Amino acid sequence: MSEVNVIIRTADQTRKAEVSLDISNTGADVIQASVDNWSLPTDTDYSLVSTSSGKTITPNSTLGKNEIKDGDILEVQPVLVAG
């Protein structure tokens, strides 16, 4: 198994953490850990975006499949629902 060192932050950049993650972790794993660790609102849906590529990491897709590398910044963004 391989690991990458990444920075995870919230979209408003009030929370930030440098972590080592296994490349087999999924987008959903990272989002759930962020919600739990930072006590983010649980009634909100979130997406995970790689700021280096600008691509959204889908919940069931792994970090390895998305070619996440050491030093990448992953941003947890709330999904805004117009209504």
N, C-alpha and C positions, 0 to 999 in steps of 0.2 A: 504494500500500500504506500501511496505517496501523499505527501502533504504540501500545501502551499501556505505561505504567510501573506495574509491579506489584511486590509483595513476595512472594517464594516462601519458604516455611519448612517445616521438618519438623514432624510432629505433636507431637513432644516439645519443639519450639522451641529445640533446641540449634544448629540451623543456620538461617541466614536470609540472604537476598540481595535487594537491590533491583535489578531488571532491566527493560530495555525489550524487549518481545516484539512480534513482528508478530501482528496479530489473526488471520492465517491459520494460525498455529501450532496444532497439535492438543494435546489433553490428553496423548497419548502422547509428543509431542515434548518437552513440559515435564517430564514424569516422567523420560524418558530422560536429558535434560540434567542434571537434579538428581542422578540416580543416578551419572552419570559425574563431575560436578563435585565431589560430596561423598563419593564412594566409598561409597555406600550398598550394603548387601548385595544382590547380584544374584540371589540365590535366593529373593527375596521379591517378591510382587506388590504394586503400589502403586495407589492411587487419588488423584485430584486433586480437591480440594474448594475451592470459593469460600466463604470464611468470611463474606462479606457476605450471600450469598443462602442459604448452607447446602446448595447443590446440588453434586452430584458432576458433574464434567466428564468425559464419556465419552472413552475413548482416541481415537476417530476424529472427535470433535466439535471444532470450532475455538473459539478464544477469542472471536472475533467473534460466532459463533452463540450463545454463552453470555452475551453482553452484558457481557463483562469490561471494566471501566473503569479509568482511572488511579487508583492508590491502593488498588485491591483487593488483598486478601491471598489467595494461593493456597496451600493446605496439601497437602503430599505425605504421605499417610497409608498405612502398611502395611495390606494386606488380611489380616486375621486369619482363618485357616482352622481351624475347630473339628475336632478329629479325635480 
